[in-house]
C-alpha cells in the first residue's frame, strides 16, 4: 500500500514505498519509486490525525 509523511518544511507527500528520512525531507526508498506532494491537510483527512516531521511515515491500509 502507500505511505504518507511530512517533510521538515511541512510539505505533505504520499509515497509508493516506505520512505527514509533525509536531512530535511523524506526520500523515496528506491530510485524508481514514485512520490507526490499532497495539498496541506490531506494526511489528516486520510488518517484522522496530523503528522509532523518528528513522526514516522504512516502506511495507508485498505479497509
mmCIF file as Biopython writes it, N, C-alpha, C and O atoms, coordinates in Angstrom:
data_model
#
loop_
_atom_site.group_PDB
_atom_site.id
_atom_site.type_symbol
_atom_site.label_atom_id
_atom_site.label_alt_id
_atom_site.label_comp_id
_atom_site.label_asym_id
_atom_site.label_entity_id
_atom_site.label_seq_id
_atom_site.pdbx_PDB_ins_code
_atom_site.Cartn_x
_atom_site.Cartn_y
_atom_site.Cartn_z
_atom_site.occupancy
_atom_site.B_iso_or_equiv
_atom_site.auth_seq_id
_atom_site.auth_asym_id
_atom_site.pdbx_PDB_model_num
ATOM 1   N N  . UNK A ? 1  ? 0.838   -1.180 0.000  1.0 0.0 1  A 1 
ATOM 2   C CA . UNK A ? 1  ? 0.000   0.000  0.000  1.0 0.0 1  A 1 
ATOM 3   C C  . UNK A ? 1  ? 0.884   1.245  0.000  1.0 0.0 1  A 1 
ATOM 4   O O  . UNK A ? 1  ? 2.108   1.126  -0.067 1.0 0.0 1  A 1 
ATOM 5   N N  . UNK A ? 2  ? 0.297   2.421  0.073  1.0 0.0 2  A 1 
ATOM 6   C CA . UNK A ? 2  ? 1.029   3.684  0.025  1.0 0.0 2  A 1 
ATOM 7   C C  . UNK A ? 2  ? 1.384   4.170  1.429  1.0 0.0 2  A 1 
ATOM 8   O O  . UNK A ? 2  ? 0.804   3.735  2.424  1.0 0.0 2  A 1 
ATOM 9   N N  . UNK A ? 3  ? 2.350   5.081  1.479  1.0 0.0 3  A 1 
ATOM 10  C CA . UNK A ? 3  ? 2.819   5.672  2.739  1.0 0.0 3  A 1 
ATOM 11  C C  . UNK A ? 3  ? 2.688   7.182  2.655  1.0 0.0 3  A 1 
ATOM 12  O O  . UNK A ? 3  ? 2.846   7.761  1.580  1.0 0.0 3  A 1 
ATOM 13  N N  . UNK A ? 4  ? 2.400   7.829  3.789  1.0 0.0 4  A 1 
ATOM 14  C CA . UNK A ? 4  ? 2.360   9.288  3.851  1.0 0.0 4  A 1 
ATOM 15  C C  . UNK A ? 4  ? 3.353   9.772  4.900  1.0 0.0 4  A 1 
ATOM 16  O O  . UNK A ? 4  ? 3.602   9.099  5.900  1.0 0.0 4  A 1 
ATOM 17  N N  . UNK A ? 5  ? 3.916   10.955 4.652  1.0 0.0 5  A 1 
ATOM 18  C CA . UNK A ? 5  ? 4.889   11.544 5.579  1.0 0.0 5  A 1 
ATOM 19  C C  . UNK A ? 5  ? 4.907   13.051 5.369  1.0 0.0 5  A 1 
ATOM 20  O O  . UNK A ? 5  ? 4.441   13.560 4.349  1.0 0.0 5  A 1 
ATOM 21  N N  . UNK A ? 6  ? 5.459   13.759 6.361  1.0 0.0 6  A 1 
ATOM 22  C CA . UNK A ? 6  ? 5.557   15.222 6.302  1.0 0.0 6  A 1 
ATOM 23  C C  . UNK A ? 6  ? 7.026   15.613 6.401  1.0 0.0 6  A 1 
ATOM 24  O O  . UNK A ? 6  ? 7.734   15.194 7.317  1.0 0.0 6  A 1 
ATOM 25  N N  . UNK A ? 7  ? 7.477   16.430 5.437  1.0 0.0 7  A 1 
ATOM 26  C CA . UNK A ? 7  ? 8.853   16.919 5.442  1.0 0.0 7  A 1 
ATOM 27  C C  . UNK A ? 7  ? 9.041   17.984 6.517  1.0 0.0 7  A 1 
ATOM 28  O O  . UNK A ? 7  ? 8.071   18.457 7.110  1.0 0.0 7  A 1 
ATOM 29  N N  . UNK A ? 8  ? 10.285  18.354 6.761  1.0 0.0 8  A 1 
ATOM 30  C CA . UNK A ? 8  ? 10.616  19.337 7.796  1.0 0.0 8  A 1 
ATOM 31  C C  . UNK A ? 8  ? 9.935   20.683 7.544  1.0 0.0 8  A 1 
ATOM 32  O O  . UNK A ? 8  ? 9.583   21.389 8.489  1.0 0.0 8  A 1 
ATOM 33  N N  . UNK A ? 9  ? 9.750   21.037 6.271  1.0 0.0 9  A 1 
ATOM 34  C CA . UNK A ? 9  ? 9.099   22.312 5.935  1.0 0.0 9  A 1 
ATOM 35  C C  . UNK A ? 9  ? 7.574   22.230 5.949  1.0 0.0 9  A 1 
ATOM 36  O O  . UNK A ? 9  ? 6.900   23.205 5.618  1.0 0.0 9  A 1 
ATOM 37  N N  . UNK A ? 10 ? 7.023   21.069 6.332  1.0 0.0 10 A 1 
ATOM 38  C CA . UNK A ? 10 ? 5.575   20.900 6.425  1.0 0.0 10 A 1 
ATOM 39  C C  . UNK A ? 10 ? 4.919   20.344 5.178  1.0 0.0 10 A 1 
ATOM 40  O O  . UNK A ? 10 ? 3.707   20.131 5.165  1.0 0.0 10 A 1 
ATOM 41  N N  . UNK A ? 11 ? 5.691   20.105 4.130  1.0 0.0 11 A 1 
ATOM 42  C CA . UNK A ? 11 ? 5.129   19.559 2.891  1.0 0.0 11 A 1 
ATOM 43  C C  . UNK A ? 11 ? 4.649   18.135 3.126  1.0 0.0 11 A 1 
ATOM 44  O O  . UNK A ? 11 ? 5.385   17.306 3.661  1.0 0.0 11 A 1 
ATOM 45  N N  . UNK A ? 12 ? 3.414   17.854 2.724  1.0 0.0 12 A 1 
ATOM 46  C CA . UNK A ? 12 ? 2.834   16.521 2.865  1.0 0.0 12 A 1 
ATOM 47  C C  . UNK A ? 12 ? 3.033   15.758 1.562  1.0 0.0 12 A 1 
ATOM 48  O O  . UNK A ? 12 ? 2.797   16.293 0.479  1.0 0.0 12 A 1 
ATOM 49  N N  . UNK A ? 13 ? 3.469   14.500 1.671  1.0 0.0 13 A 1 
ATOM 50  C CA . UNK A ? 13 ? 3.720   13.689 0.484  1.0 0.0 13 A 1 
ATOM 51  C C  . UNK A ? 13 ? 3.183   12.279 0.672  1.0 0.0 13 A 1 
ATOM 52  O O  . UNK A ? 13 ? 3.037   11.791 1.793  1.0 0.0 13 A 1 
ATOM 53  N N  . UNK A ? 14 ? 2.893   11.640 -0.453 1.0 0.0 14 A 1 
ATOM 54  C CA . UNK A ? 14 ? 2.493   10.242 -0.460 1.0 0.0 14 A 1 
ATOM 55  C C  . UNK A ? 14 ? 3.530   9.485  -1.288 1.0 0.0 14 A 1 
ATOM 56  O O  . UNK A ? 14 ? 3.974   9.960  -2.333 1.0 0.0 14 A 1 
ATOM 57  N N  . UNK A ? 15 ? 3.905   8.307  -0.806 1.0 0.0 15 A 1 
ATOM 58  C CA . UNK A ? 15 ? 4.983   7.516  -1.410 1.0 0.0 15 A 1 
ATOM 59  C C  . UNK A ? 15 ? 4.488   6.129  -1.779 1.0 0.0 15 A 1 
ATOM 60  O O  . UNK A ? 15 ? 3.586   5.584  -1.144 1.0 0.0 15 A 1 
ATOM 61  N N  . UNK A ? 16 ? 5.089   5.576  -2.806 1.0 0.0 16 A 1 
ATOM 62  C CA . UNK A ? 16 ? 4.760   4.222  -3.244 1.0 0.0 16 A 1 
ATOM 63  C C  . UNK A ? 16 ? 5.254   3.187  -2.232 1.0 0.0 16 A 1 
ATOM 64  O O  . UNK A ? 16 ? 4.568   2.199  -1.973 1.0 0.0 16 A 1 
ATOM 65  N N  . UNK A ? 17 ? 6.430   3.407  -1.664 1.0 0.0 17 A 1 
ATOM 66  C CA . UNK A ? 17 ? 7.026   2.521  -0.666 1.0 0.0 17 A 1 
ATOM 67  C C  . UNK A ? 17 ? 7.410   3.354  0.556  1.0 0.0 17 A 1 
ATOM 68  O O  . UNK A ? 17 ? 7.450   4.582  0.474  1.0 0.0 17 A 1 
ATOM 69  N N  . UNK A ? 18 ? 7.694   2.707  1.684  1.0 0.0 18 A 1 
ATOM 70  C CA . UNK A ? 18 ? 8.079   3.438  2.897  1.0 0.0 18 A 1 
ATOM 71  C C  . UNK A ? 18 ? 9.311   4.300  2.605  1.0 0.0 18 A 1 
ATOM 72  O O  . UNK A ? 18 ? 10.341  3.774  2.184  1.0 0.0 18 A 1 
ATOM 73  N N  . UNK A ? 19 ? 9.219   5.611  2.824  1.0 0.0 19 A 1 
ATOM 74  C CA . UNK A ? 19 ? 10.367  6.486  2.566  1.0 0.0 19 A 1 
ATOM 75  C C  . UNK A ? 19 ? 11.356  6.465  3.721  1.0 0.0 19 A 1 
ATOM 76  O O  . UNK A ? 19 ? 11.026  6.056  4.834  1.0 0.0 19 A 1 
ATOM 77  N N  . UNK A ? 20 ? 12.573  6.914  3.436  1.0 0.0 20 A 1 
ATOM 78  C CA . UNK A ? 20 ? 13.573  7.045  4.500  1.0 0.0 20 A 1 
ATOM 79  C C  . UNK A ? 20 ? 13.775  8.527  4.795  1.0 0.0 20 A 1 
ATOM 80  O O  . UNK A ? 20 ? 13.602  9.374  3.919  1.0 0.0 20 A 1 
ATOM 81  N N  . UNK A ? 21 ? 14.140  8.828  6.034  1.0 0.0 21 A 1 
ATOM 82  C CA . UNK A ? 21 ? 14.307  10.214 6.469  1.0 0.0 21 A 1 
ATOM 83  C C  . UNK A ? 21 ? 15.663  10.749 6.004  1.0 0.0 21 A 1 
ATOM 84  O O  . UNK A ? 21 ? 16.701  10.142 6.265  1.0 0.0 21 A 1 
ATOM 85  N N  . UNK A ? 22 ? 15.641  11.883 5.319  1.0 0.0 22 A 1 
ATOM 86  C CA . UNK A ? 22 ? 16.855  12.586 4.942  1.0 0.0 22 A 1 
ATOM 87  C C  . UNK A ? 22 ? 17.113  13.707 5.936  1.0 0.0 22 A 1 
ATOM 88  O O  . UNK A ? 22 ? 16.575  13.689 7.044  1.0 0.0 22 A 1 
ATOM 89  N N  . UNK A ? 23 ? 17.929  14.679 5.555  1.0 0.0 23 A 1 
ATOM 90  C CA . UNK A ? 23 ? 18.223  15.804 6.450  1.0 0.0 23 A 1 
ATOM 91  C C  . UNK A ? 23 ? 17.021  16.712 6.670  1.0 0.0 23 A 1 
ATOM 92  O O  . UNK A ? 23 ? 16.763  17.147 7.792  1.0 0.0 23 A 1 
ATOM 93  N N  . UNK A ? 24 ? 16.288  16.999 5.597  1.0 0.0 24 A 1 
ATOM 94  C CA . UNK A ? 24 ? 15.156  17.927 5.672  1.0 0.0 24 A 1 
ATOM 95  C C  . UNK A ? 24 ? 13.872  17.385 5.071  1.0 0.0 24 A 1 
ATOM 96  O O  . UNK A ? 24 ? 12.820  18.016 5.166  1.0 0.0 24 A 1 
ATOM 97  N N  . UNK A ? 25 ? 13.958  16.215 4.453  1.0 0.0 25 A 1 
ATOM 98  C CA . UNK A ? 25 ? 12.777  15.652 3.802  1.0 0.0 25 A 1 
ATOM 99  C C  . UNK A ? 25 ? 12.877  14.141 3.761  1.0 0.0 25 A 1 
ATOM 100 O O  . UNK A ? 25 ? 13.951  13.563 3.921  1.0 0.0 25 A 1 
ATOM 101 N N  . UNK A ? 26 ? 11.724  13.514 3.542  1.0 0.0 26 A 1 
ATOM 102 C CA . UNK A ? 26 ? 11.723  12.074 3.349  1.0 0.0 26 A 1 
ATOM 103 C C  . UNK A ? 26 ? 12.088  11.787 1.901  1.0 0.0 26 A 1 
ATOM 104 O O  . UNK A ? 26 ? 11.725  12.542 0.999  1.0 0.0 26 A 1 
ATOM 105 N N  . UNK A ? 27 ? 12.803  10.700 1.685  1.0 0.0 27 A 1 
ATOM 106 C CA . UNK A ? 27 ? 13.328  10.343 0.372  1.0 0.0 27 A 1 
ATOM 107 C C  . UNK A ? 27 ? 12.756  8.988  -0.021 1.0 0.0 27 A 1 
ATOM 108 O O  . UNK A ? 27 ? 12.716  8.073  0.802  1.0 0.0 27 A 1 
ATOM 109 N N  . UNK A ? 28 ? 12.305  8.846  -1.291 1.0 0.0 28 A 1 
ATOM 110 C CA . UNK A ? 28 ? 11.819  7.533  -1.725 1.0 0.0 28 A 1 
ATOM 111 C C  . UNK A ? 28 ? 12.886  6.467  -1.492 1.0 0.0 28 A 1 
ATOM 112 O O  . UNK A ? 28 ? 14.076  6.700  -1.703 1.0 0.0 28 A 1 
ATOM 113 N N  . UNK A ? 29 ? 12.440  5.309  -1.058 1.0 0.0 29 A 1 
ATOM 114 C CA . UNK A ? 29 ? 13.347  4.220  -0.708 1.0 0.0 29 A 1 
ATOM 115 C C  . UNK A ? 29 ? 14.122  3.707  -1.920 1.0 0.0 29 A 1 
ATOM 116 O O  . UNK A ? 29 ? 15.313  3.410  -1.826 1.0 0.0 29 A 1 
ATOM 117 N N  . UNK A ? 30 ? 13.441  3.607  -3.045 1.0 0.0 30 A 1 
ATOM 118 C CA . UNK A ? 30 ? 14.072  3.089  -4.261 1.0 0.0 30 A 1 
ATOM 119 C C  . UNK A ? 30 ? 14.149  4.192  -5.311 1.0 0.0 30 A 1 
ATOM 120 O O  . UNK A ? 30 ? 13.294  5.076  -5.362 1.0 0.0 30 A 1 
ATOM 121 N N  . UNK A ? 31 ? 15.162  4.129  -6.129 1.0 0.0 31 A 1 
ATOM 122 C CA . UNK A ? 31 ? 15.372  5.123  -7.175 1.0 0.0 31 A 1 
ATOM 123 C C  . UNK A ? 31 ? 14.184  5.206  -8.127 1.0 0.0 31 A 1 
ATOM 124 O O  . UNK A ? 31 ? 13.868  6.284  -8.630 1.0 0.0 31 A 1 
ATOM 125 N N  . UNK A ? 32 ? 13.528  4.086  -8.375 1.0 0.0 32 A 1 
ATOM 126 C CA . UNK A ? 32 ? 12.432  4.026  -9.337 1.0 0.0 32 A 1 
ATOM 127 C C  . UNK A ? 32 ? 11.060  4.241  -8.702 1.0 0.0 32 A 1 
ATOM 128 O O  . UNK A ? 32 ? 10.060  4.267  -9.418 1.0 0.0 32 A 1 
ATOM 129 N N  . UNK A ? 33 ? 10.986  4.395  -7.395 1.0 0.0 33 A 1 
ATOM 130 C CA . UNK A ? 33 ? 9.678   4.546  -6.749 1.0 0.0 33 A 1 
ATOM 131 C C  . UNK A ? 33 ? 9.157   5.971  -6.908 1.0 0.0 33 A 1 
ATOM 132 O O  . UNK A ? 33 ? 9.921   6.907  -7.147 1.0 0.0 33 A 1 
ATOM 133 N N  . UNK A ? 34 ? 7.863   6.112  -6.773 1.0 0.0 34 A 1 
ATOM 134 C CA . UNK A ? 34 ? 7.221   7.399  -7.006 1.0 0.0 34 A 1 
ATOM 135 C C  . UNK A ? 34 ? 6.772   8.047  -5.705 1.0 0.0 34 A 1 
ATOM 136 O O  . UNK A ? 34 ? 6.474   7.373  -4.720 1.0 0.0 34 A 1 
ATOM 137 N N  . UNK A ? 35 ? 6.732   9.373  -5.732 1.0 0.0 35 A 1 
ATOM 138 C CA . UNK A ? 35 ? 6.146   10.132 -4.629 1.0 0.0 35 A 1 
ATOM 139 C C  . UNK A ? 35 ? 5.452   11.351 -5.224 1.0 0.0 35 A 1 
ATOM 140 O O  . UNK A ? 35 ? 5.771   11.787 -6.330 1.0 0.0 35 A 1 
ATOM 141 N N  . UNK A ? 36 ? 4.500   11.891 -4.474 1.0 0.0 36 A 1 
ATOM 142 C CA . UNK A ? 36 ? 3.735   13.032 -4.951 1.0 0.0 36 A 1 
ATOM 143 C C  . UNK A ? 36 ? 3.386   13.934 -3.774 1.0 0.0 36 A 1 
ATOM 144 O O  . UNK A ? 36 ? 2.989   13.456 -2.711 1.0 0.0 36 A 1 
ATOM 145 N N  . UNK A ? 37 ? 3.534   15.232 -3.971 1.0 0.0 37 A 1 
ATOM 146 C CA . UNK A ? 37 ? 3.134   16.193 -2.940 1.0 0.0 37 A 1 
ATOM 147 C C  . UNK A ? 37 ? 1.613   16.225 -2.867 1.0 0.0 37 A 1 
ATOM 148 O O  . UNK A ? 37 ? 0.924   16.095 -3.879 1.0 0.0 37 A 1 
ATOM 149 N N  . UNK A ? 38 ? 1.103   16.398 -1.653 1.0 0.0 38 A 1 
ATOM 150 C CA . UNK A ? 38 ? -0.333  16.465 -1.412 1.0 0.0 38 A 1 
ATOM 151 C C  . UNK A ? 38 ? -0.706  17.861 -0.919 1.0 0.0 38 A 1 
ATOM 152 O O  . UNK A ? 38 ? 0.127   18.550 -0.330 1.0 0.0 38 A 1 
ATOM 153 N N  . UNK A ? 39 ? -1.946  18.283 -1.152 1.0 0.0 39 A 1 
ATOM 154 C CA . UNK A ? 39 ? -2.394  19.556 -0.575 1.0 0.0 39 A 1 
ATOM 155 C C  . UNK A ? 39 ? -2.356  19.494 0.952  1.0 0.0 39 A 1 
ATOM 156 O O  . UNK A ? 39 ? -2.631  18.447 1.539  1.0 0.0 39 A 1 
ATOM 157 N N  . UNK A ? 40 ? -2.019  20.601 1.588  1.0 0.0 40 A 1 
ATOM 158 C CA . UNK A ? 40 ? -1.953  20.657 3.050  1.0 0.0 40 A 1 
ATOM 159 C C  . UNK A ? 40 ? -3.297  20.238 3.641  1.0 0.0 40 A 1 
ATOM 160 O O  . UNK A ? 40 ? -4.351  20.684 3.187  1.0 0.0 40 A 1 
ATOM 161 N N  . UNK A ? 41 ? -3.249  19.383 4.650  1.0 0.0 41 A 1 
ATOM 162 C CA . UNK A ? 41 ? -4.460  18.884 5.294  1.0 0.0 41 A 1 
ATOM 163 C C  . UNK A ? 41 ? -4.919  17.534 4.780  1.0 0.0 41 A 1 
ATOM 164 O O  . UNK A ? 41 ? -5.815  16.924 5.363  1.0 0.0 41 A 1 
ATOM 165 N N  . UNK A ? 42 ? -4.318  17.054 3.692  1.0 0.0 42 A 1 
ATOM 166 C CA . UNK A ? 42 ? -4.723  15.766 3.108  1.0 0.0 42 A 1 
ATOM 167 C C  . UNK A ? 42 ? -4.435  14.600 4.034  1.0 0.0 42 A 1 
ATOM 168 O O  . UNK A ? 42 ? -5.255  13.690 4.156  1.0 0.0 42 A 1 
ATOM 169 N N  . UNK A ? 43 ? -3.276  14.614 4.692  1.0 0.0 43 A 1 
ATOM 170 C CA . UNK A ? 43 ? -2.912  13.494 5.561  1.0 0.0 43 A 1 
ATOM 171 C C  . UNK A ? 43 ? -3.897  13.378 6.716  1.0 0.0 43 A 1 
ATOM 172 O O  . UNK A ? 43 ? -4.287  12.271 7.086  1.0 0.0 43 A 1 
ATOM 173 N N  . UNK A ? 44 ? -4.299  14.497 7.284  1.0 0.0 44 A 1 
ATOM 174 C CA . UNK A ? 44 ? -5.270  14.451 8.385  1.0 0.0 44 A 1 
ATOM 175 C C  . UNK A ? 44 ? -6.586  13.833 7.916  1.0 0.0 44 A 1 
ATOM 176 O O  . UNK A ? 44 ? -7.208  13.071 8.656  1.0 0.0 44 A 1 
ATOM 177 N N  . UNK A ? 45 ? -7.009  14.151 6.710  1.0 0.0 45 A 1 
ATOM 178 C CA . UNK A ? 45 ? -8.242  13.573 6.167  1.0 0.0 45 A 1 
ATOM 179 C C  . UNK A ? 45 ? -8.083  12.077 5.918  1.0 0.0 45 A 1 
ATOM 180 O O  . UNK A ? 45 ? -9.034  11.313 6.084  1.0 0.0 45 A 1 
ATOM 181 N N  . UNK A ? 46 ? -6.888  11.659 5.522  1.0 0.0 46 A 1 
ATOM 182 C CA . UNK A ? 46 ? -6.659  10.244 5.218  1.0 0.0 46 A 1 
ATOM 183 C C  . UNK A ? 46 ? -6.512  9.375  6.463  1.0 0.0 46 A 1 
ATOM 184 O O  . UNK A ? 46 ? -7.032  8.260  6.501  1.0 0.0 46 A 1 
ATOM 185 N N  . UNK A ? 47 ? -5.806  9.874  7.486  1.0 0.0 47 A 1 
ATOM 186 C CA . UNK A ? 47 ? -5.516  9.022  8.650  1.0 0.0 47 A 1 
ATOM 187 C C  . UNK A ? 47 ? -6.185  9.491  9.936  1.0 0.0 47 A 1 
ATOM 188 O O  . UNK A ? 47 ? -6.113  8.813  10.961 1.0 0.0 47 A 1 
ATOM 189 N N  . UNK A ? 48 ? -6.835  10.655 9.882  1.0 0.0 48 A 1 
ATOM 190 C CA . UNK A ? 48 ? -7.569  11.124 11.046 1.0 0.0 48 A 1 
ATOM 191 C C  . UNK A ? 48 ? -6.753  11.869 12.083 1.0 0.0 48 A 1 
ATOM 192 O O  . UNK A ? 48 ? -7.256  12.157 13.168 1.0 0.0 48 A 1 
ATOM 193 N N  . UNK A ? 49 ? -5.504  12.189 11.775 1.0 0.0 49 A 1 
ATOM 194 C CA . UNK A ? 49 ? -4.665  12.965 12.696 1.0 0.0 49 A 1 
ATOM 195 C C  . UNK A ? 49 ? -3.575  13.666 11.902 1.0 0.0 49 A 1 
ATOM 196 O O  . UNK A ? 49 ? -3.263  13.294 10.770 1.0 0.0 49 A 1 
ATOM 197 N N  . UNK A ? 50 ? -3.004  14.691 12.527 1.0 0.0 50 A 1 
ATOM 198 C CA . UNK A ? 50 ? -1.901  15.417 11.893 1.0 0.0 50 A 1 
ATOM 199 C C  . UNK A ? 50 ? -0.600  14.639 12.045 1.0 0.0 50 A 1 
ATOM 200 O O  . UNK A ? 50 ? -0.405  13.921 13.026 1.0 0.0 50 A 1 
ATOM 201 N N  . UNK A ? 51 ? 0.282   14.789 11.070 1.0 0.0 51 A 1 
ATOM 202 C CA . UNK A ? 51 ? 1.647   14.271 11.168 1.0 0.0 51 A 1 
ATOM 203 C C  . UNK A ? 51 ? 2.598   15.455 11.141 1.0 0.0 51 A 1 
ATOM 204 O O  . UNK A ? 51 ? 2.282   16.496 10.565 1.0 0.0 51 A 1 
ATOM 205 N N  . UNK A ? 52 ? 3.750   15.301 11.756 1.0 0.0 52 A 1 
ATOM 206 C CA . UNK A ? 52 ? 4.801   16.312 11.700 1.0 0.0 52 A 1 
ATOM 207 C C  . UNK A ? 52 ? 6.097   15.632 11.272 1.0 0.0 52 A 1 
ATOM 208 O O  . UNK A ? 52 ? 6.146   14.413 11.107 1.0 0.0 52 A 1 
ATOM 209 N N  . UNK A ? 53 ? 7.129   16.423 11.098 1.0 0.0 53 A 1 
ATOM 210 C CA . UNK A ? 53 ? 8.449   15.919 10.734 1.0 0.0 53 A 1 
ATOM 211 C C  . UNK A ? 53 ? 8.964   14.916 11.756 1.0 0.0 53 A 1 
ATOM 212 O O  . UNK A ? 53 ? 9.692   13.988 11.400 1.0 0.0 53 A 1 
ATOM 213 N N  . UNK A ? 54 ? 8.596   15.091 13.019 1.0 0.0 54 A 1 
ATOM 214 C CA . UNK A ? 54 ? 9.077   14.200 14.074 1.0 0.0 54 A 1 
ATOM 215 C C  . UNK A ? 54 ? 8.433   12.811 14.006 1.0 0.0 54 A 1 
ATOM 216 O O  . UNK A ? 54 ? 8.966   11.857 14.573 1.0 0.0 54 A 1 
ATOM 217 N N  . UNK A ? 55 ? 7.298   12.689 13.324 1.0 0.0 55 A 1 
ATOM 218 C CA . UNK A ? 55 ? 6.599   11.405 13.230 1.0 0.0 55 A 1 
ATOM 219 C C  . UNK A ? 55 ? 7.205   10.520 12.149 1.0 0.0 55 A 1 
ATOM 220 O O  . UNK A ? 55 ? 7.761   11.002 11.163 1.0 0.0 55 A 1 
ATOM 221 N N  . UNK A ? 56 ? 7.084   9.231  12.356 1.0 0.0 56 A 1 
ATOM 222 C CA . UNK A ? 56 ? 7.482   8.264  11.334 1.0 0.0 56 A 1 
ATOM 223 C C  . UNK A ? 56 ? 6.416   8.233  10.237 1.0 0.0 56 A 1 
ATOM 224 O O  . UNK A ? 56 ? 5.264   8.583  10.495 1.0 0.0 56 A 1 
ATOM 225 N N  . UNK A ? 57 ? 6.778   7.819  9.017  1.0 0.0 57 A 1 
ATOM 226 C CA . UNK A ? 57 ? 5.777   7.677  7.959  1.0 0.0 57 A 1 
ATOM 227 C C  . UNK A ? 57 ? 4.679   6.703  8.391  1.0 0.0 57 A 1 
ATOM 228 O O  . UNK A ? 57 ? 4.913   5.800  9.195  1.0 0.0 57 A 1 
ATOM 229 N N  . UNK A ? 58 ? 3.486   6.901  7.847  1.0 0.0 58 A 1 
ATOM 230 C CA . UNK A ? 58 ? 2.338   6.060  8.173  1.0 0.0 58 A 1 
ATOM 231 C C  . UNK A ? 58 ? 1.883   5.345  6.906  1.0 0.0 58 A 1 
ATOM 232 O O  . UNK A ? 58 ? 1.735   5.954  5.846  1.0 0.0 58 A 1 
ATOM 233 N N  . UNK A ? 59 ? 1.665   4.040  7.040  1.0 0.0 59 A 1 
ATOM 234 C CA . UNK A ? 59 ? 1.189   3.253  5.907  1.0 0.0 59 A 1 
ATOM 235 C C  . UNK A ? 59 ? -0.323  3.357  5.814  1.0 0.0 59 A 1 
ATOM 236 O O  . UNK A ? 59 ? -1.029  3.208  6.811  1.0 0.0 59 A 1 
ATOM 237 N N  . UNK A ? 60 ? -0.815  3.615  4.604  1.0 0.0 60 A 1 
ATOM 238 C CA . UNK A ? 60 ? -2.256  3.620  4.367  1.0 0.0 60 A 1 
ATOM 239 C C  . UNK A ? 60 ? -2.680  2.189  4.088  1.0 0.0 60 A 1 
ATOM 240 O O  . UNK A ? 60 ? -2.093  1.515  3.241  1.0 0.0 60 A 1 
ATOM 241 N N  . UNK A ? 61 ? -3.693  1.726  4.796  1.0 0.0 61 A 1 
ATOM 242 C CA . UNK A ? 61 ? -4.152  0.348  4.631  1.0 0.0 61 A 1 
ATOM 243 C C  . UNK A ? 61 ? -5.573  0.343  4.108  1.0 0.0 61 A 1 
ATOM 244 O O  . UNK A ? 61 ? -6.349  1.263  4.367  1.0 0.0 61 A 1 
ATOM 245 N N  . UNK A ? 62 ? -5.904  -0.702 3.371  1.0 0.0 62 A 1 
ATOM 246 C CA . UNK A ? 62 ? -7.270  -0.853 2.872  1.0 0.0 62 A 1 
ATOM 247 C C  . UNK A ? 62 ? -8.192  -1.233 4.012  1.0 0.0 62 A 1 
ATOM 248 O O  . UNK A ? 62 ? -7.786  -1.898 4.965  1.0 0.0 62 A 1 
ATOM 249 N N  . UNK A ? 63 ? -9.434  -0.802 3.902  1.0 0.0 63 A 1 
ATOM 250 C CA . UNK A ? 63 ? -10.406 -1.164 4.934  1.0 0.0 63 A 1 
ATOM 251 C C  . UNK A ? 63 ? -11.109 -2.443 4.569  1.0 0.0 63 A 1 
ATOM 252 O O  . UNK A ? 63 ? -11.967 -2.911 5.317  1.0 0.0 63 A 1 
#
